[in-house]
């Protein structure tokens, strides 16, 4: 089975310059291939393959004076770039994603190479070094060990001089051939909430809180106000602006502007890492629980919920879509069933004891309520988790929604 492992690396200045060339070369080839695909389709409505048609231009491009610089990069990385472009077009044709876009230096700084061990040691666990293609040995933080064969390595860079490598490893892990038998006692329902104290709620009443980002959010807002007042310095050059319709001065950001922008990027990345760690902790707790054989979760319309500006920030912080995505593969790894309950199932309004539907609970401010039919006192979130469990167990036993 192939799994990914991410590690932080600390390249030297010479290696950083080499990575910069590789990022630019693969970004240029993506835009070059996408431009040729679009031009060919406009010409005769035929679709070219980046891997099998356009990649053949690489030998001649490396000989031309204007594009010979791309030859400094690992040649196999262009094949991975072409495969990624073809994969993005396949997703677009299947209506699983948008039309492929041109890559920008602001956001796209990564490239992938193939690792061919052939008796050579790619990772030195004692010296904490990794050999990455033409870059040579790079210092790496090996916080996590693995057993298996490395197939490929993807080097990427964040905006604040943060480099990391993602290794695709073919390890010795074998997934269970059959899913565990579903029992009612071994079934757990999960309700996703937007409150700070109840990000994920289980049927046994266990509540996992969301991460606190108020401190980082205030600091980011303050730094962004300072950033907006920083001036860019003039270079003395002129260029024509389509926006203003005249020649304008070419400006570049000052050193203080870049420093402040990197501080903001570090804080934003800190929030992302906290949220990711919290999500992995929750999903691993559920998927690796030996007493659980079936996990039931709601199919929420997260994209639609984010459009509501009243709860958009809380929904994003709860990481609802990522919780479901991680549960899908972690349950598969551990041989457990994952059941998705329809998003229109009124899990919060139905009494888990008698089945009475109380439409007055539609108001999200109602956190506790008493059933008018049987008089049972309910915690809104725990009751919803119990209803999701009951509905999920019914779906998997009856075989239908």
Secondary structure by P-SEA (a helix, b strand, c coil): ccbbbbbbbbbcaaaaaaaaaaaaaaaaaaaaaaaaaaaaaaaccbbbbcccccccaaaaaaaccccccccccccaaaaaaaaaaaaaaaaaaacccccbbbbbcccccbbbbbbbcccccccccccbbbbcccccbbbbbccccccccccbbbbbbccccbbbbbbbccccccccccccccccccbbbbbbbccccccccccccbbbbcccaaaaaaaaaaaaaaaaabbbbbccbbbbbccccbbbbbbbbcaaaaaaaaaaaaaaaaaaaaaaaaaaaaaaaaaacccccbbbbbbcaaaaaaaccccaaaaaaaaaaaaaaaaaaaaaaabbbbbbcccccccccccccccccccccccccccccccccccccccaaaaaaaaaaaaaaaaaaaccc
